[in-house]
Amino acid sequence: MNVTAYEVVLEVDGMRSSIKVDNTYPAVCDWQSATLFAMMLARHSYPEAVSIDLLTVSEFESDEYKEYAYIHNGPLAVH
């Protein structure tokens, strides 16, 4: 299975932050959902932040899981 990874670079109150996610996350299936996930993660991590700005999004094939023959997507849990 090819695992597509995304690097989302944000600026949180003037501080650059790079968040890497891949499509094994239940909420990530394309660059738009990866961006939304990263923005929500930044908002959760920095609740007092005044501004969270999107700088760039990069999409690439992840090498992290190359040694595994099959990777199953993570389960979606609703709490």
N, C-alpha and C positions, 0 to 999 in steps of 0.2 A: 504494500500500500504506500503510495506517495503521500507524504505529510507536507502540507503547505504551511509555511510559517510566515508570520508578519512581524515587522518591527515598526511600532508606532512611536513616533517622537513627538512629545508634547512639551509645552512650556507652561509650567505651573507657577504663577506669580513671578515670572521672569527667570525661573530655574528650569533648564532643559532636563527632560526625563525620557529615557528610552524604555519601552515596554515591549517584550517579545512574547507573542502568543502563537499558537498553532491550531490547526483544525481538529486536534484531538480534544480540545475544550468543547463541551457541549454547546456553548453559546457562539462559537466561532465557525462560520462556514465560508466567508469571503472577506474581502478587505473592509467592506462597510461594517460588518458585524465585529471584526477585529478592532476597528477604530472605536466603535460604540463601547465594546467591552473595556478597552484601555481607558476611555474617558470616564466610564463609570468607576473603574478601579482607582483612577486618580482622584475622583471626587470622594470616594470612600476613604482613601488614604490621607487626603488633605481636606477635611471638611470645612476648614476655615479659609480655604483658598478663595481669592477674589476673582481670578481669571485662570482658565485652563484653555490653552490655545493649541490647535493641531498644527504641527509643522510639516511632517512628512509621514508617509506610509510606504513601506517597502514590502514586496511579496517575493518569497523565494522558496525553493524546495529545501526542506530541513534535512540535514545530515545526521541529526541526533538519533533517529530511529532506523538507520540504514541496515543495521545488523539483524533486525527482527524481520521475520518473513511476513508477519501480519500484525497490524495494530488496529485494535477495535476502538471506535469512538467511545469517549467516556459517557457514562449514564447521565441522564438529565434528572436531577432531583429537585422537586418543588417542596419548599418548607412553608 
